[in-house]
């Protein structure tokens, strides 16, 4: 049973957050234990400084060791200066108050940091995925967590293109996981498609993630947040599965906007917390359902100059395509990491590939710092961001134009459609 509060119309106070955490921690066997906390990186809206202070205030006097691991997935590692900023702590304050605490970056691409916990057999994968896939899936995780007695997860929940909603055991997979399972379930989500899976709490991908988490046999406590720019609307504390479920229910009320009709043109403004297209792709995923057939979605982010700091070379080779472009040429693409292909299809959106002709449902255009030549080469549209004045896009819904000033975390859906 979770401990928690959640509200659509107000945010929690710091006192409420501390009270909920204190109540949850008091019922756990933590005295003298080694505790590691998984936290998000800077690509999620979350009150990380508040939670860092709360963890250290409540747990440092009680536990034997308290450390943090940034659940980067395949995102780039963070510098120490950036970590301090992320935690809301100055270098001087760190040395004075938190020198006993260690903070680690996850390294998905370094085999030395990983350990194989087990394998989900092909027969079980076939059952979990409802026959979509049948293969053995190795479950590798950052071996650092095995040095601790208790694992805690603290992160926000939003609609998500791969697992329906983020949060819960997703902080393990892909948060601190190895490449095999990351690539597997991301491609599974892509085969199902963003349009079908985003905003759906229980689905085959979530079942894979939760099944993989069973291989980590240690006490786990999850603090699932539901946040907006206004603050923390909800906090649920319990097992990763229970806390996630409650948080996803509130997220579905807060992070989903229903509109009456599709839009011919959408200006999706990318916030600065996304610094490459790999993360800014969320500005497409959350809006794809409300773009009209044949319509245009513009990802507007003049600050973005890179496709992907981690996977850019592969994306330059394969480009951005609809799902069936890969499935119907599988021999050509079967060795490409599934996570990279998944990102490609999610940004391009759904469409068809028949007789060698690709027909995406909508046109995705980049108005970023990525040069036109590269946009064309990777099979995406281009527009000079200098030609766009966001002010001119506001309040034009009646003209079939939608302006989204901070895209990426709120899902848009049609009221009268299954999209």
Secondary structure, 3 states (H helix, E strand, C coil): CCEEEECCCCCCCHHHHHHHHHHHHHCCCCCCCEEEEEECCCCCCCCHHHHHHHHHHHHCCCCCEEEEEECCCCCCCCCHHHHHHHHCCCHHHHHHHCCCCCEEECCCCCHHHEEEEEEECHHHHHHHCCCCCCCCEEEEEEHHHHHCCEEEEEEECCEECCCEECCHHHHCCCCCECHHHHHHHHHHHHHHCHHHHCCCCCCHHHHHHHHHHCCCCCEEEEEEEEEECCEEEEEEEECHHHHHHHHHHHHHHHCEEEECCCEEEEEEEECCCCCCHHHHCHHHHCCHHHEEEEEEEEEEECCCCCCCCCCHHHHHHHCCCCHHHHHCCHHHHCCCCHHHHHHHHHHHCCEEEECCEEEECCEEEEEECCCHHHHHHCCCEECCHHHCCHHHHCCCHHHCEEEEEEECCCEEEECCCCC
